[in-house]
Amino acid sequence: MPNPTLTPQRTAKKLSGRARVVTGAAALALLSAGTVGAFSATAASSPGTAQSVSKKTTVAAAEDTHTTSHLTLAAATKAAQAAVDAARKAGQKISVAVVDRNGNTLVHLRGDGAGPQSYESAAQKAFTAVSWNAPTSELVKRLDQAPTLKDIPGTLFLPGGTPVRSQGAPIAGIGVAGAPSGATDEEFAQAGALALGK
């Protein structure tokens, strides 16, 4: 039987701290649910929601698109490691970079003891090779006819870069720097390219 001496104020005082927290949390949850429900109802009834957004989405026709191939990260890593391994066997300390068709770096390895300048040079050689779809040793020869080619940002017209092709089109570039000669750098870059598809 309820105690007649307990008033509502006294009952509230008798509630434990834990009970007050639980009661407050329940009240807050009810208030939040009402607010979310009101927002959802407003959003559902307002114009310009999901239906109008989907009407604005356009799908390009097949003849308006171009599909390209891309070297996977696993393949880029395999190529870079093969170049480093070839250099190590030859007693050389190099850096190697593998870039995608757009010149974005996929993998960049700096071999143990490779010079600090080799890191950036490798990336620039890789970018140069993929940009012109040719080994950088061949591109060096083009400078006689077009010396301003070397002024293009991010390029380096020194031997040591080789493109990776798929169906004749460049999909990646491998650049190596740090060996005593550019010709040796390019041998290691080609070793990386040859590791692909095995």
C-alpha positions in Angstrom: 0.0 0.0 0.0 1.4 3.4 -0.9 2.8 5.6 1.8 0.4 8.6 2.3 3.3 10.7 3.6 5.2 10.5 0.3 4.5 13.4 -2.0 5.6 13.5 -5.6 8.5 15.7 -4.6 9.6 13.3 -2.0 9.3 10.4 -4.5 11.6 12.2 -6.9 14.1 12.7 -4.2 14.0 9.0 -3.4 15.0 8.1 -7.0 18.6 7.0 -7.2 21.1 8.7 -9.5 21.0 5.8 -11.9 17.2 5.9 -12.1 17.4 9.6 -12.9 19.9 9.0 -15.7 17.8 6.3 -17.2 14.6 8.4 -17.0 16.4 11.4 -18.6 17.8 9.2 -21.4 14.4 7.8 -22.2 12.9 11.3 -22.4 15.7 12.5 -24.6 15.2 9.4 -26.9 11.5 10.3 -27.2 12.3 13.9 -28.0 14.8 12.9 -30.7 12.5 10.4 -32.3 9.9 13.1 -32.6 12.3 15.5 -34.2 13.6 12.9 -36.7 10.1 11.8 -37.5 9.1 15.4 -38.2 12.2 16.0 -40.3 11.6 12.8 -42.3 8.0 13.7 -42.9 9.0 17.2 -44.1 11.7 15.7 -46.4 9.4 13.2 -47.9 6.7 15.8 -48.7 9.1 18.4 -50.1 9.7 18.6 -53.8 13.2 18.1 -55.3 14.0 15.0 -53.3 15.3 11.6 -54.6 12.9 11.4 -57.5 14.0 14.7 -59.0 17.7 13.9 -58.3 17.4 10.6 -60.2 15.9 12.5 -63.2 19.0 14.7 -63.4 21.3 11.7 -63.5 22.6 11.1 -67.0 24.1 7.9 -68.3 26.7 8.4 -71.1 26.2 6.4 -74.3 28.8 3.7 -75.1 30.0 5.7 -78.1 30.7 8.7 -75.8 33.1 6.7 -73.5 36.6 5.3 -73.7 37.8 2.3 -71.7 41.4 2.1 -70.7 43.6 -0.5 -69.0 45.4 0.1 -65.8 48.2 -1.7 -64.1 47.2 -3.2 -60.8 48.9 -2.3 -57.6 50.1 -5.9 -57.2 51.7 -5.8 -60.7 53.3 -2.4 -60.1 54.8 -3.7 -56.8 56.1 -6.8 -58.6 57.7 -4.7 -61.3 59.3 -2.3 -58.8 60.7 -5.2 -56.7 62.1 -6.9 -59.8 64.0 -3.8 -60.7 65.4 -3.4 -57.2 66.3 -7.1 -57.2 68.1 -6.8 -60.6 70.1 -3.8 -59.3 71.0 -5.6 -56.1 72.3 -8.6 -58.0 74.5 -6.2 -60.0 75.7 -4.5 -56.9 73.9 -1.2 -57.6 71.8 1.0 -55.2 68.8 2.4 -57.0 65.4 3.9 -56.5 62.5 2.8 -58.7 59.1 4.4 -59.4 56.1 2.9 -61.2 53.5 5.4 -62.4 50.1 4.9 -64.0 48.9 6.2 -67.4 48.3 9.6 -65.9 51.6 9.8 -64.2 50.3 9.2 -60.7 52.8 7.2 -58.6 51.6 3.6 -57.8 54.8 2.3 -56.2 58.0 4.1 -55.2 60.9 2.1 -53.7 64.2 3.5 -52.6 66.8 0.7 -52.4 69.1 0.4 -49.4 71.9 3.0 -49.8 70.4 4.7 -52.9 71.3 8.3 -53.3 68.8 11.0 -52.2 68.6 12.4 -55.7 67.6 9.1 -57.2 64.1 9.0 -55.6 62.7 12.0 -57.5 64.7 11.2 -60.7 63.1 7.8 -60.8 59.6 9.2 -60.7 60.4 11.8 -63.4 61.8 9.2 -65.7 58.8 7.0 -65.2 56.5 9.9 -66.0 58.5 10.8 -69.1 58.4 7.3 -70.4 54.6 6.8 -70.0 53.9 10.3 -71.4 55.7 9.7 -74.7 55.2 5.9 -74.8 58.9 5.4 -75.3 62.0 4.5 -73.4 63.7 7.7 -72.1 66.9 6.7 -73.9 65.1 7.2 -77.2 63.5 10.4 -76.0 67.0 11.9 -75.2 67.7 11.8 -79.0 64.6 13.9 -79.7 66.0 16.8 -77.8 68.2 17.6 -80.8 65.1 18.4 -82.8 63.0 19.8 -80.0 65.2 21.0 -77.1 62.3 22.6 -75.3 60.8 19.2 -74.5 63.0 19.1 -71.4 61.2 22.2 -70.1 57.9 20.3 -69.6 57.3 20.1 -65.8 57.9 16.7 -64.2 59.9 15.2 -67.0 63.5 14.1 -67.1 65.1 13.3 -70.4 67.8 10.9 -69.2 68.0 7.1 -69.9 66.4 5.0 -67.2 62.6 5.0 -67.9 60.6 2.5 -69.9 56.9 2.4 -70.7 54.6 -0.6 -69.9 52.1 -1.2 -72.8 48.8 -3.0 -73.2 47.7 -3.5 -76.8 50.2 -0.9 -77.9 49.0 1.8 -75.6 51.0 3.0 -72.5 49.4 2.0 -69.2 52.3 2.7 -66.9 55.9 3.8 -66.7 58.9 2.4 -64.8 61.7 4.7 -63.9 65.0 3.9 -62.3 67.8 6.2 -61.0 71.0 5.8 -59.0 73.2 3.5 -61.1 76.4 4.8 -62.5 74.9 5.3 -65.9 71.5 5.9 -67.4 71.9 2.9 -69.7 72.2 0.7 -66.6 69.2 2.4 -64.9 67.2 1.5 -68.0 68.3 -2.1 -67.9 66.9 -2.3 -64.4 63.7 -0.6 -65.4 63.3 -3.1 -68.3 63.9 -5.9 -65.8 60.9 -4.6 -63.9 58.8 -4.5 -67.0 59.8 -8.0 -68.0 58.7 -9.3 -64.6 55.1 -8.5 -65.6 53.0 -11.2 -67.1 55.1 -14.0 -65.6 
